[in-house]
Amino acid sequence: MNVNEISFENLPKAVSHLMSEIAEIKSLVEKTRTPVIPSKRLPIGIDDACKIIGKAKPTVYALVRKRLLPCYKNGKKLYFFEDELLAWIEKGRKRTIHEIAAELQASVRTGNTRR
């Protein structure tokens, strides 16, 4: 069916054609859709944790002892989760000079200056 052929008389035929096209597209999408399998959070050991955060073992042990680094302990062994270590790294982000200046300008405009 051509787009130029649509008129009031053949409107039901055009709607029927569009419905069949939509059904075909829907079936193609459902065939190509891969099922989403939730990934398991697997614990990692201290050696892998050291590689992820870029610190030596004694430093990691010190951070754990000070309760600054998220970890789990079962017996004498420490366990970590990669996503928690990456979140710990992101939490320590320092603001740039431009971000600080923009924040200062925004607070001056609104009159919310800290004293």
Secondary structure, 3 states (H helix, E strand, C coil): CCHHHCCCCCHHHHHHHHHHHHHHHHHHHHHHCCCCCCCCCCCECHHHHHHHHCCCHHHHHHHHHCCCCCCEEECCEEEECHHHHHHHHHHCCCCCHHHHHHHHHHHHHHCCCCC
